[in-house]
Amino acid sequence: MAASQQTVIRGQVVVVGGGMVGAAAALALGRQDIDVVLVERDPPRSLSGSDPFDLRVSALAPASIALLDRIGAWASIRSERAALYRRMRVFDAVGPGDLTFDAAEIGRPYLGYIVENRRVQLAIWDQLADCDNVVSVTGSQPSRLEQSSQAARLVLEDGREVSADVVIGADGQRSWVREAAGIGADTHDYTVAAQILSVETAYPQQDITWQRFTPDGPQAFLPLAGARGSLVWYDRPEQVRARHALEPEALRVEAMKHFPPELGELESVAGQGWFPIRRLHAHRYGAERVILVGDAAHSIHPLAGQGANLGFADVAALDTVVAEEIGRGRRLGDERIARRYERMRRADNQLVQSLMDGFDRGYRRRDPLTVAARTAATQLVAGLPPLRRWMTRMAGGQRLGD
Ligand SMILES: Cc1cc2nc3c(=O)[nH]c(=O)nc-3n(C[C@H](O)[C@H](O)[C@H](O)COP(=O)(O)OP(=O)(O)OC[C@H]3O[C@@H](n4cnc5c(N)ncnc54)[C@H](O)[C@@H]3O)c2cc1C
């Protein structure tokens, strides 16, 4: 349901940002019979099965898939251009460390699926359109946030106003909501950028993702549906910019030269782009009548493809907390909801953020002592199946106590 040009739109919750995470939050809460207003500046353009693959893809872990299934979006995502993977290999370009995690070892049919971000977003938006208590307000963005003991009010740039008990900021890493609510954040710009190549491969569709750690940064292969893949090439920004200027054929040759033989022959580079990468952690996930989810609250080094998965875990936690607290008679603007949600999520987000930085730093070093320590750690995991199984489950979004 799309909002008309009325002046004040009233909901119980307003979600700012309808990316994968914000749209999932709006839908999950809408499914609880909560009146939701979703404000999105740039709604997703349609994507047909014959369009070239989008550059932005995500490896979705089982916990994210379970959430998407519960809110009714997964069947549609899986039906087109989703690539299942069963194994995940991690290896060292400098030392002999080489580990493979396999879904079969933990009795699961898969470790995850690689999907285009836009397809995930569109599948959720399709469900939103059929959800009577979600109103979407598109093509504008908020310019003012007012918080009072009664409500939160957003004034949009086009003059419309939205009023609700609580504002959920799901507007990404450069979150306007976070700034407007006066919530600070710790940030760190990594010295590498991520170049993404959408490629056609001589190998048929694969069911393995792999990641090779080099001293310049990781290189990753994510299989896409059909004989295709997404390569993520972390490197110094000047190197990335130089390669970005290359014609597709020259870039194909460069990728063949620098990527390991596991990649096989590349037929062509169908698309490419690059992204600066930044770590961010908001000092709080909530302030008076404001709650942050997804990249607005935290963003991490994407080397293990966990950012959107953490955002979906935020949504699942918030959904649970809201249902329970409403069941106890609390109102949505009650600060205890934000505090409980933050207690459920902060430690996990912090842990994954620190692990990614640990991998990044640990694998950049090439001195013999560090390489020996890396190799020993890899051998330990390889020789201890219970530890390997635990790590495989962690990568799937399962945590201690689940
Ligand atoms: C190279 C790379 C590879 C990655 N690979 C993976 C992976 O394999 N797996 C994984 O889980 N994660 C991955 N990630 C991380 C993942 O992409 C992000 O964590 C995820 O997209 C965050 O989703 P989000 O909805 O929180 O934010 P965003 O995707 O940033 O969405 C924010 C939304 O808010 C809207 N918006 C912004 N400002 C406003 C405003 N003022 N008003 C209204 N609307 C607004 C935007 O238009 C957008 O729709 C990767 C990241 C990078 C950089």
The ligand as an ORCA input file, in Angstrom:
! r2SCAN-3c Opt
* xyz 0 1
  C      31.699     -5.627     -0.988
  C      30.657     -6.055      0.011
  C      30.252     -7.383      0.047
  C      29.294     -7.812      0.982
  N      28.931     -9.125      1.016
  C      28.045     -9.557      1.951
  C      27.649    -10.931      2.039
  O      28.075    -11.787      1.255
  N      26.773    -11.307      3.027
  C      26.287    -10.409      3.925
  O      25.523    -10.806      4.826
  N      26.627     -9.090      3.873
  C      27.484     -8.643      2.909
  N      27.830     -7.316      2.838
  C      27.205     -6.371      3.786
  C      25.791     -5.994      3.341
  O      25.790     -5.547      1.999
  C      25.219     -4.912      4.246
  O      25.417     -5.269      5.598
  C      23.727     -4.747      4.004
  O      23.478     -4.340      2.674
  C      23.138     -3.717      4.959
  O      21.760     -3.619      4.703
  P      20.923     -2.422      5.324
  O      19.530     -2.641      4.842
  O      21.184     -2.316      6.796
  O      21.543     -1.100      4.687
  P      21.580     -0.627      3.160
  O      21.705     -1.769      2.252
  O      22.612      0.445      3.102
  O      20.130      0.010      2.930
  C      19.789      1.275      3.425
  C      18.499      1.737      2.734
  O      18.108      2.992      3.301
  C      17.819      3.916      2.256
  N      18.144      5.244      2.789
  C      19.385      5.709      3.116
  N      19.275      6.947      3.641
  C      17.953      7.247      3.640
  C      17.230      8.387      4.055
  N      17.851      9.455      4.595
  N      15.881      8.379      3.911
  C      15.226      7.313      3.370
  N      15.878      6.195      2.953
  C      17.231      6.166      3.099
  C      18.704      3.491      1.083
  O      18.164      3.939     -0.139
  C      18.676      1.967      1.234
  O      17.584      1.397      0.558
  C      28.760     -6.871      1.907
  C      29.162     -5.534      1.856
  C      30.097     -5.122      0.918
  C      30.534     -3.672      0.891
*
